[in-house]
Amino acid sequence: MLTTELQADTLTLRLSGRWTVQRLAEIEQVLGALQWRSVKQAQVDAAALEKADLSAMWLLRSALRRAEESGVKIGYSGEPEHFAFLTELQQQSEAQHIAPVEQPSWPRRLIAGFGKQAVQTVQHALGHLDHFGHIVLTNLRGIRHPSHMRAPSIVRHAYEAGIQALPIVAMIAFFVAVIIAYIGASQLRGFGAGIYTVDLITVGVLRELGVLLTAVIVAGRSGSAFAAEIGVMQLNDEVDALKSIGLDPVEILVVPRVIGLIIALPLLTVVADAMGMAGGALLSNWLLGISLPQFLARVQDAMAPTTFWAGLIKAPVFALLIGMIGTYRGMQVRGSSRELGRLTTTAVVESIFMVIFANAIFAVIFVELDF
């Protein structure tokens, strides 16, 4: 297995037989018995080696490395087919260590972090803008050629995003209005102004909360579904298959979802407004003793001509934002299911953020227009 020959200060190690994982214990014992005290050079001869694997060669390399650390110079010889492992390990041992990269100071890291985030934000914004432009052009083409609008697909997505979401939207709108009515009644009743709870419910639900809550629910429900569905198609190469047969994935996968959502969200908003007013009327009657006719009369006094429309106008814009972001993130999915989950989550977060941001812009515009 291993024979040694010492001449002056040079030790020759002759390997023979089979150096394999089955004989690791024996090999380790033989290598452990080597003496390096008076040795300055060592020559490893593998000409008689029959077979070797990485496990046995790694033990040999470890022993030789310890010898190198004590000042022994190691050389190798032998047949290439028997000595491939040792040659590879020798090359690894002779590889130069890469000097550690000097870490920049914290102000530079902070500036670099802000710069990187700014570049990524601009890239995402340009990507969304490009996606929006593609949707607009596809819709314009559909107007010129109505057969490209794919009405069955639009109806299906409007049904899934609208009709199937009715129970959850109605329930949440009802309970949120109940909470608003409870808080308003609790605070205003102490000042003898409990009747103004109806004003609070009317303005709050019809102008803001009805459409905002509906959009948030739809963003979490339909926005995530859009991203996940298209993302799975990307992972299964279905989108590439559409391109390969000359079809536009935006026309088939994106536009029907966006149009279906634009149709469904205003209708869901009307339902949310109605359920919110019903919840407010119920709690007003229970806490303040306001009957339904009194409640409706006060609602008419509290409503301005634009109160209902101020909320409804926002719905198509919110729907466009949710549909565009969800489909865009779905189209970005590449590589793995982990990327699918990350981009689906990103789609929901971005959709909710953009809905709230757009709602704030609408509030400023309505104030300036006295709408």
Secondary structure, 3 states (H helix, E strand, C coil): CEEEEEECCEEEEEEEEEECHHHHHHHHHHHHCCCCCCCCEEEEEEEEEEEECHHHHHHHHHHHHHHHHCCCEEEEECCHHHHHHHHHHHHHHHCCCCCCCCCCCHHHHHHHHHHHHHHHHHHHHHHHHHHHHHHHHHHHHHHHCHHHHCHHHHHHHHHHHCHHHHHHHHHHHHHHHHHHHHHHHHHHHHHCCCCHHHHHHHHHHHHHHHHHHHHHHHHHHHHHHHHHHHHHHHHCCHHHHHHHCCCCHHHHHHHHHHHHHHHHHHHHHHHHHHHHHHHHHHHHHHHHCCCHHHHHHHHHHHCCCCHHHHHHHHHHHHHHHHHHHHHHHHHHCCCCHHHHHHHHHHHHHHHHHHHHHHHHHHHHHHHHHCC
